[in-house]
């Protein structure tokens, strides 16, 4: 079986990646690579849990912020990292969409603004966010991982009045890829899970390869797209974001809280890199 696999790999050009290896060695290397990557990620994840537990035992809270342009993957990585840290992932965007979905007067006002690609007034976001954070404290949550907020310096300053931010991760990705990924976002109308049908393969050194996050069989045919995920609106959102992003980054950088992280590949390759950076930050916290 291994030799048949090796011959197939060589016939499709895989040998170019391993020019000095035998066909059987190629098959063994490729077969074991995902397993090794999984082992590395698991080990890093276990250490992250231990480091966070130690900080919490010392009376510290784990209050993190993920910054980044729309479509960079803040929600995707925040969801995974927050589970490892055993803290809730709070998305400002989800709080807003929930308000809109509930059909409240505030939600209707929010929808009118976001449908044009403009940012919501600080007071709207801060009100619903403060309520969520304070509820978490009362419920005994260990902290939070916030994504999609703050987007302006006044927001960051207001956030500090009711939550001490311990670390900020600033995620980056090339703009043309951001636009493609935003326009390819999909949501299952039944289960509510997020997917992305973009198949990214950009040349470079190294190339940027991000396979699509396709829905499972049970969700196929139930995909919906956010009305503001069009190229025109996405570009408008990015221009607005860039206007405010640098001052916010500088605000947290001056407080020695910000770390830049460039995304260059898909989730399986990015997670170990991201975990290593986050672990380094956690270990250095006093």
N, C-alpha and C positions, 0 to 999 in steps of 0.2 A: 504493500500500500504506500509506504513512504517513498519508494523508488518511482512508482507511478505518479505520485504527487510532484516529485522533483522534476520528472520529465515534463509534466504539464506546465510547471512554473517556468522552466527554461524556454519552452516553446512560446510562451506569451511575453518573453522579454525580461523576466524577473532577474535573470542571470546578470544583467547589466549592473544591478545594485550590489552584486557579490562577485566581482570579476575573477577572483582567485579561489573561489570556493567550488567544491564538487556539487553536483545536483542534489545529492542526499544532504549535504551540509546546509545548502540553501533551504531545503524543506524543513530541516530541524530548526534553523534559525528563525524562520518565519512562523513556525508553529509555536515556538516558545516565547516569542516577543510579546504577544498580548498578555500571556500569563505573568511574565516578569513585570510588565507595566502594572498589572493589577496588584501584584505583591507589593511593589513600591508604593502605590497609592494607599493600599491598606495599612502599611506600616506607618506612613506619614499621618494618616487619619487617626490611627490609634494614639500616636504621640500628641496630636493636636487635642484630642479629648482629654488626655492626661494633663497637658499644660493648662487648659482652660479650667479643669477641676481644681488644680492647685491655686490658680488665681482666685477662683470663687471661694475656696476655703480660707483665703486670706482676706475675705470681705470685699473683694473687688468685683465690679460688674463688667461684663463683656459687651460694650456698646460700640459697634462697628458701623461704618458707612462705606458703601460702594458707590463711587462716582463713575461717570462715563457717559458718552453720547448715546442717544436713542439707538437701539439695535446692537449695542456692543456686547450684550449678554449679561448685563448686571443681574437681572432676575434669575437667569439660568445658574450662574455661579453662586449667587447669594443663597439660592435655595439649597444647593448642595453643601456649601460651607456652613450655613446656619444649622443644618441637621447634625453635622459633625461637632459643632460647638454646643449643641443642645440649647440653642436660643431661637426665638421666633424670627422668621424673615418678614420684615415689614416693608411692603412696597407702597410708596406714596401713590404711584399710579393705580395700584389695585384698590387703595382706599378711595381714590377719586372715582374709579369705575364702579365701585360698589355703591357709592353715593348716587351716581347717575342711574345705575340699574334700579335702585330702590324708588326712583321717580320723585325724589324730594324736590322742593323749590331750589335748594342749594345745588342739587344735582343737575337740574335743568340749566341753571346759570353756568355751571362748570362746563356742560356739554357745548353750549353756545360759544364759549371761549376756545376750548381745545379743538373744536372742529375746524378752526381757522389756522391752527398750528401755533397759536400764541400761548405763553405761560399763564397759569392761573395766578391771581393775586395772592400775596403771601398769607394774608389773613385766612383765606379759605383753607389752604393746606395746613397751616399751623394749628388751626382749631381741631381738625379731625385727627391730625397726628398727635397732638398733645393728649387728647382723650385716649388714644390707643396706647401711648407710652405709659400714662398714669394708670390705666387699667392693668397693664402688664405688671407694674410695680406692686399693685394691690394683690394681684394673683400669684405673686412670688416668682415671676420670671427672672432668669439669671442675667438678662440683658436683652439685646436685640441686634439684628443686622438690618440696617436700613438702606434701601436702594431707591434711587430716583429723587432723592432729597438730601441735602439742600442744593438748590440750583443758583442761588445768589448769595452774596455776602450777608445781606440783612437777614436772609433765612437762616444762614449758619449761626449768626449771632443770636437770633431768636431761639433757635434750637438749643443753644447752650444754656438758656435760662431754665429749661426743665429736663435736660439730659446732658450728662458729661460724656463726650465722645472720646473713646480711648484710642481709636485707630481709624484711618481712612485709606481705602484702596482705590486708586484711580486707574480704571481699565481703559486701554486704548486700542483702536483698530482703524485701518485705512478707511477713508471716507467713502470711496466707491463701494467698498464691501459693506459698510454700514447701510448705505442706501438700498443695496440689493437685499440684504438680510431683513430690513424693516418691511420692504414691500412683499416679502415672502412669508411673513409671520401669519400663522393660522391658529384658530382656537376651535376646539371641539364644542359644538353647541350643546352636547349632551353631558359630557363629564367636566368640561371647563378647562381641560389641560391645554397647554401651549405647545405648538409645533412650529417648525420652520422648513419650508420646502426648497430653500435656496441650496444649490449645489456649487459651492465656492471652490474654484481652482485657479488661483492667480499665480503667474510665473514670478520668479524672484530667487533670491539666494538667502535663506531657503524659500521655496514656494509656499504660498499660503493655501492650505487645503482644508476645507471644512465641509464634510459630507452633510447632506440634509438630515434633519430630525423629523422623519416622516411619521405620520400617525399609525397606530396599530390597526389591524383589520377591523376591530370593533368600532373604530372612530372614522374610518374611511367613509366618505360621502356625507359627513356631518361637519365638515370644516367651514368656518366662517372667517371673515377678514374684518379687522377693525376699519371703520370708515375713514379714519385719518391715516391709514397706512397706504397712501398713494405717493408716487414720486414727488409730486408738487408739494404736498403737505410735509413729507419727510424732509425735503431739502429746506423748507421754511423752518422746520423745527431744529434742524442742525445749525442753521445760521443764527437763530435765536440762542441756541445752546452755547455756541462758540463765543458769543458776545459776553456771556456771563460766566463761562467755565473757568477761564484763566484766573479771574479774581478770587473765585472760590478755592481753586487749587492753591493759590498763593496764601490765602487765609489759613488753610490747614498746614501748608508747608512751613509757614512762619511759626506755627505752634508745634512743629516737629511731630506732626501726626500723619502726614501724607506720604504714601509710597506709590510710585508709578509702576504700572504693569502692562506691557504690550502683549496683546493676544496675536499669535502667529500661526495657530493651527486649531484643530478641532478640540472637542471636550476631552477625549481620552488622553491626548498629548498635553493639553494645557493644565488639567487638574493637578498632576504631580508637581509641575513648576509653580503653580499658584499656591499649593499647600506648603511647599518649601519656603516660599517668601513669607506666607502668613505665620508659619512656625517661627521663623526668624524674628518677626515682629513680636510675637507673643513671648518668646524667650527673653527678649530685651526689655520687656515692660517691668517696671519696678513698682 
